Amino acid sequence: MNFAMNLDDLIVDISDPRALNSVEITHIQTLCSLTNMAIYRSPVTEEDKSIPRLLGQQLGIVQLDANWLADEDGISQIAVAAPSAGEKIAYIPYTNRPLQWHTDGYYHPEERRIQSMILHCVRPAATGGDNAVMDHAMAYQAMLDANPAWIKALMQPDAMTIPARLDEHGIARPAQTGPVFSFNADGSLHMRYTARTRSIEWKNDPDTRAAVAFLETLLARDSVSPHLFRFTLQAGMGIVCNNVLHDRSGFVDCPNAPRLLYRARFLDRIPSSIGNEI
């Protein structure tokens, strides 16, 4: 089991995310293999939507998952949506409100598991908009140490259900039921989780309820977990990860330069020559 001791352990300085050198690639891949994530810093601050796609290609992740609110190229522009932006205004990522703890794609079916993601910052907010992250392998280990029965409960195939999403035409996305923790074919750990309390159904048994309460305490803002890191992405920075747990605080935009991030989700994990870690 590997883990970061402090935030600096996760940071990689790079020259250009669109043109990594071999040392930068190895550093990022190694961190992602050991801790499931890396935070990069670069001087590249221009609005270039190709950044997450090109960065992913260099790191070995190419199966972009184009969600229904993403642009045609599969990249999402995460910013406060204008009132005329249609359906986007109903979804919290496109507002300045806090985002609760989650892993991306928790509402996807098993065949569309989000295995990795890239979040690249073009412009930060005037204030707020910081992120917290936790390696989901550390959450798994903490729960395993506390009570193995809770892990068993969250690996049940009906542990968590996300109800269907409806639109004016009927069912836009059917209900999705599945485990919280599961293992991929290569033995790597996958986590499917959201801390939201609306539009979610947990299996109603004592161990599942206790396991969910344990996660809520582990991820609380006053948590003393050594595996929880909070930071604010600045222009040119980003996070590359195997879909770790993350949240976002609320923020206030600068009227002339509103917060803008690019997000890419992938169906493949970040490869590494040193082997897989839980």
C-alpha positions as CSV (number, residue, x, y, z in Angstrom):
1,M,0.0,0.0,0.0
2,N,1.4,3.4,-1.0
3,F,0.2,6.8,-0.1
4,A,1.2,10.5,-0.2
5,M,2.5,12.0,3.1
6,N,1.7,15.6,2.1
7,L,0.4,17.6,-0.8
8,D,3.9,18.3,-2.2
9,D,4.3,14.6,-2.7
10,L,1.7,14.8,-5.5
11,I,2.9,17.8,-7.4
12,V,4.8,17.6,-10.7
13,D,6.2,20.6,-12.4
14,I,6.0,20.4,-16.2
15,S,6.8,22.7,-19.1
16,D,3.8,22.1,-21.3
17,P,1.0,19.5,-20.8
18,R,0.6,19.3,-24.6
19,A,4.2,18.2,-25.0
20,L,5.5,16.2,-22.0
21,N,9.1,14.9,-22.0
22,S,9.8,11.3,-21.0
23,V,10.8,12.3,-17.4
24,E,7.5,14.1,-16.9
25,I,5.5,11.2,-18.3
26,T,7.2,8.7,-16.0
27,H,6.8,10.9,-13.0
28,I,3.1,11.4,-13.5
29,Q,2.4,7.8,-14.4
30,T,4.4,6.6,-11.4
31,L,2.5,8.9,-9.0
32,C,-0.8,7.7,-10.4
33,S,0.2,4.1,-10.0
34,L,1.3,4.6,-6.4
35,T,-1.3,7.2,-5.2
36,N,-3.9,7.2,-8.0
37,M,-3.3,10.9,-8.7
38,A,-0.9,13.6,-9.6
39,I,-1.2,17.4,-9.6
40,Y,0.8,19.2,-12.3
41,R,1.9,22.8,-12.6
42,S,2.7,24.5,-15.9
43,P,3.2,28.0,-17.3
44,V,0.5,27.3,-20.0
45,T,-2.4,29.5,-19.2
46,E,-4.1,29.9,-22.6
47,E,-7.6,28.7,-23.5
48,D,-6.8,25.5,-25.4
49,K,-9.4,22.8,-25.1
50,S,-6.9,20.3,-26.7
51,I,-4.9,20.2,-23.5
52,P,-6.7,17.4,-21.6
53,R,-7.0,15.3,-24.7
54,L,-3.3,15.6,-25.7
55,L,-2.2,15.1,-22.1
56,G,-4.3,12.0,-21.8
57,Q,-2.8,10.6,-25.1
58,Q,0.7,11.0,-23.8
59,L,-0.1,9.3,-20.5
60,G,-1.8,6.4,-22.3
61,I,-5.5,7.2,-21.7
62,V,-7.4,7.6,-24.9
63,Q,-11.0,6.3,-24.5
64,L,-12.8,9.6,-23.9
65,D,-16.2,9.3,-22.4
66,A,-18.4,12.0,-24.0
67,N,-21.2,12.7,-21.5
68,W,-24.3,14.4,-22.7
69,L,-23.4,17.9,-21.3
70,A,-19.8,17.8,-22.8
71,D,-18.9,19.5,-26.0
72,E,-18.7,17.6,-29.3
73,D,-15.0,16.8,-28.7
74,G,-15.9,15.1,-25.5
75,I,-14.3,17.8,-23.3
76,S,-16.4,19.6,-20.8
77,Q,-16.0,23.3,-20.1
78,I,-16.6,23.7,-16.3
79,A,-17.8,27.2,-15.7
80,V,-20.9,28.9,-14.4
81,A,-23.6,28.5,-17.1
82,A,-25.4,31.5,-18.4
83,P,-29.2,31.5,-17.9
84,S,-29.6,30.8,-21.6
85,A,-27.4,27.6,-21.4
86,G,-30.4,25.2,-21.3
87,E,-30.1,22.1,-19.2
88,K,-26.6,22.9,-17.8
89,I,-28.0,25.5,-15.4
90,A,-29.8,22.7,-13.5
91,Y,-26.5,20.9,-12.7
92,I,-24.2,21.9,-9.8
93,P,-20.9,21.6,-11.7
94,Y,-22.1,24.5,-13.9
95,T,-22.9,26.7,-11.0
96,N,-20.8,28.4,-8.3
97,R,-22.2,26.2,-5.5
98,P,-20.2,23.5,-3.6
99,L,-19.9,20.1,-5.1
100,Q,-20.1,17.3,-2.5
101,W,-17.7,14.3,-2.4
102,H,-18.0,12.0,-5.3
103,T,-16.2,10.0,-8.0
104,D,-17.0,10.9,-11.6
105,G,-19.6,8.9,-13.5
106,Y,-21.2,7.3,-10.4
107,Y,-24.5,7.3,-12.4
108,H,-23.0,5.3,-15.3
109,P,-23.6,1.6,-16.0
110,E,-20.8,-0.8,-15.3
111,E,-19.7,-1.0,-19.0
112,R,-19.0,2.8,-18.9
113,R,-17.1,3.0,-15.7
114,I,-15.0,6.2,-15.5
115,Q,-11.6,4.9,-14.7
116,S,-9.6,8.1,-15.0
117,M,-10.0,11.9,-15.5
118,I,-8.1,15.1,-16.1
119,L,-9.2,18.5,-14.8
120,H,-7.2,21.4,-16.2
121,C,-7.5,25.0,-14.8
122,V,-7.5,27.9,-17.3
123,R,-8.7,30.5,-14.7
124,P,-9.4,30.1,-11.0
125,A,-12.2,31.9,-9.2
126,A,-11.7,35.2,-7.5
127,T,-12.2,33.5,-4.2
128,G,-13.0,29.8,-3.3
129,G,-13.4,27.0,-5.8
130,D,-10.8,24.8,-4.0
131,N,-10.8,21.1,-4.3
132,A,-10.3,18.3,-1.8
133,V,-9.1,14.9,-2.9
134,M,-8.6,11.5,-1.3
135,D,-7.2,8.4,-2.9
136,H,-10.1,6.0,-3.0
137,A,-7.7,3.1,-2.1
138,M,-7.1,4.9,1.2
139,A,-10.8,5.2,1.9
140,Y,-11.1,1.4,1.2
141,Q,-8.2,0.6,3.5
142,A,-9.5,2.8,6.3
143,M,-12.9,1.1,6.1
144,L,-11.3,-2.3,5.9
145,D,-9.3,-1.6,9.0
146,A,-12.4,-0.3,10.9
147,N,-14.8,-3.1,10.0
148,P,-14.4,-5.6,7.1
149,A,-18.1,-6.2,7.1
150,W,-18.6,-2.6,5.8
151,I,-16.5,-3.3,2.8
152,K,-18.5,-6.4,2.1
153,A,-21.7,-4.4,2.4
154,L,-20.5,-1.7,-0.1
155,M,-19.4,-4.4,-2.6
156,Q,-22.9,-5.8,-2.8
157,P,-24.3,-5.4,-6.4
158,D,-27.3,-3.5,-5.0
159,A,-25.5,-1.3,-2.5
160,M,-26.2,2.0,-4.2
161,T,-28.9,3.0,-6.7
162,I,-29.1,6.3,-8.7
163,P,-32.7,6.7,-9.8
164,A,-33.6,7.3,-13.4
165,R,-33.1,10.8,-14.9
166,L,-36.2,12.0,-16.7
167,D,-36.7,14.7,-19.3
168,E,-39.6,15.9,-21.4
169,H,-39.5,12.7,-23.5
170,G,-39.5,10.3,-20.6
171,I,-36.5,8.3,-19.3
172,A,-33.3,10.0,-20.4
173,R,-31.1,7.6,-18.3
174,P,-32.4,4.5,-16.6
175,A,-31.8,3.9,-12.9
176,Q,-28.3,2.6,-12.2
177,T,-27.7,0.1,-9.4
178,G,-24.3,-1.3,-8.4
179,P,-21.6,-1.6,-5.8
180,V,-19.5,1.2,-4.3
181,F,-16.3,-0.7,-4.3
182,S,-15.4,-3.2,-7.0
183,F,-12.3,-4.5,-8.8
184,N,-11.4,-4.2,-12.4
185,A,-10.3,-7.1,-14.5
186,D,-6.7,-6.1,-13.9
187,G,-7.1,-6.2,-10.1
188,S,-7.2,-2.4,-9.7
189,L,-9.8,-0.9,-7.3
190,H,-12.8,1.1,-8.6
191,M,-15.0,3.3,-6.5
192,R,-18.5,4.5,-7.4
193,Y,-19.7,7.1,-4.8
194,T,-21.6,10.3,-4.2
195,A,-22.2,12.0,-0.9
196,R,-25.4,13.6,-2.1
197,T,-28.5,12.7,-0.2
198,R,-31.1,13.5,-2.9
199,S,-31.6,11.3,-5.9
200,I,-29.8,8.3,-4.4
201,E,-31.0,5.1,-2.7
202,W,-28.8,3.1,-0.4
203,K,-29.5,-0.5,0.4
204,N,-31.4,-0.6,3.7
205,D,-29.4,-2.9,5.8
206,P,-27.3,-2.1,9.0
207,D,-23.9,-2.7,7.6
208,T,-24.5,-0.5,4.5
209,R,-25.9,2.3,6.6
210,A,-22.9,2.1,9.0
211,A,-20.5,2.0,6.1
212,V,-22.0,5.1,4.5
213,A,-21.9,6.9,7.9
214,F,-18.2,6.0,8.2
215,L,-17.4,7.5,4.7
216,E,-19.3,10.7,5.7
217,T,-17.1,11.1,8.8
218,L,-13.9,10.2,6.9
219,L,-14.6,12.9,4.3
220,A,-16.0,15.6,6.6
221,R,-14.4,19.0,6.4
222,D,-13.0,18.7,9.9
223,S,-11.6,15.2,9.2
224,V,-8.1,14.5,10.5
225,S,-7.4,11.9,7.9
226,P,-3.8,12.2,6.7
227,H,-4.9,11.1,3.2
228,L,-7.2,14.1,2.6
229,F,-5.6,17.0,0.7
230,R,-7.2,20.4,-0.1
231,F,-5.8,22.8,-2.7
232,T,-6.8,25.4,-5.2
233,L,-5.9,24.9,-8.9
234,Q,-4.3,28.0,-10.4
235,A,-4.0,28.8,-14.1
236,G,-1.9,26.2,-15.8
237,M,-2.4,23.6,-13.1
238,G,-4.4,20.4,-13.2
239,I,-5.0,17.0,-11.7
240,V,-4.6,13.6,-13.4
241,C,-6.1,10.7,-11.5
242,N,-7.6,7.3,-11.6
243,N,-11.0,8.8,-10.6
244,V,-10.2,9.5,-7.0
245,L,-12.7,10.9,-4.5
246,H,-13.0,14.7,-4.8
247,D,-15.1,17.7,-4.0
248,R,-15.3,21.5,-4.7
249,S,-16.0,24.4,-2.4
250,G,-18.4,27.2,-3.5
251,F,-16.8,30.2,-5.1
252,V,-17.2,33.8,-6.3
253,D,-16.2,34.7,-9.8
254,C,-14.3,37.6,-11.2
255,P,-16.8,39.3,-13.5
256,N,-14.2,39.9,-16.2
257,A,-12.4,36.6,-15.9
258,P,-14.8,33.9,-14.6
259,R,-13.5,30.5,-13.4
260,L,-12.9,28.0,-16.3
261,L,-11.7,24.4,-16.2
262,Y,-11.5,21.7,-18.8
263,R,-12.6,18.2,-17.8
264,A,-11.9,15.0,-19.7
265,R,-13.2,11.6,-18.5
266,F,-11.8,8.3,-19.7
267,L,-12.8,4.7,-19.7
268,D,-9.2,3.5,-19.3
269,R,-6.8,3.8,-16.4
270,I,-3.5,5.5,-16.4
271,P,-0.9,2.8,-17.2
272,S,2.4,2.4,-15.4
273,S,5.3,0.1,-15.9
274,I,5.6,-0.5,-12.1
275,G,2.3,-2.4,-11.9
276,N,-1.1,-1.8,-10.4
277,E,-1.7,-0.8,-6.8
278,I,-5.0,-1.1,-5.0
